[in-house]
């Protein structure tokens, strides 16, 4: 019985600064025939977290958290991202993090 390959070495951009070997559990199967290479990595802050700018609030919703507590969330479309990659963010936190966008995005 042969050994199964459990890790793959990927060809990454030089500026990625991450180890190129990944366990198969971290990878997803390729779907479809087209290959869309990423020519530029998304911007990150000094801690390595994504530093994307919001483009638009697509919708808002009120979510009940506890018996008497409800919060408003905003579905945020981020720069360079597809609509299906929009994320739900707490509206009050979003307004604190991006005060310069009040009246422009929301």
N, C-alpha and C positions, 0 to 999 in steps of 0.2 A: 504494500500500500504506500503511495507517494505522500509527500508532505504537501499540505495545503498552503497557499500563499496567504498570509494574514496581514501583510503590510505592503504598501506601495510607495515608491519614491516618485514624487511629482515634480514636473518642471515648473518652477515658480519664478516670478519676477525677482531679479536680484535685490531690489529694495524691499522685498517682503520681510526680510529679517526674521524668518521663522524656519524651524526644522522642516525639511521637505519630505520626511517619511511619516506616513499616516497609517494607523490600524484600519482595517477594512470597515470596522463599525463606525468610523468617522466619515466615511465616504458614501456618496449616493450614486446610484446607477445612472448612466447617461440615458436621457430620454430624447428620442427624435434623431434626425440626421444632421441638423445644423450644429456647428460649433461656434460659440460666441466667446472668443478670448477676451479677457479683461486686460486692456492695455495700460491702464493706470489704476493704482490702488486707491480706494476711497481715503479721504483725509482722516487722520487720527490725532488725538491730543497727546500730551506728554506721557499719559498713562497707557496709551495704546487703545483707548476707547474711540469708537467711531465719532467723528466730529462733523456730522452732516447738518445742513441747513434746511429748515422746513420750507416747502414751496407753497403748500396750500392745506387748509383744513377741509377735508372732503365732507365730513358730517360730524355731528355731536350726538351723544346719548347720555342719559342719566342711568347710572348703575346703582342698585341698592346694595350697600356693603353690609350693613347690620340692620337690626330692627328699625331704628329711627335715623340711620345715616345713609345718605345717598350722595354720590359724587358725579360730577360731569366729566365725561371723557371726550376727547377729540380724536378723530381718525386723521392722522397726519401723513401727508405725502411728502417724502424727503427728496432732496435734490439728487438727481441721478438714479432714483429708484422707480420701479414700475408701480402702477396703482395697486397691484396685488401684494406688494411689499409694504404698503402703508401700515402704520402701527397705531394702536390706541394708546393715548397718553392722557394722564390726568390734566384737565384743562388749567386748573390753578397753578400747577407746577410748570406746565408749558408756558404760561403767561409770565411766570417768574424767571424762567430760563431764557426767554426770548422777548423781553419788554420792548425792544426796538421794532418788533413786528406788529405791535398792537395797531389795528386799523388797516394793516397791509395784508396779513395772512388770516387774521381772525378778528 
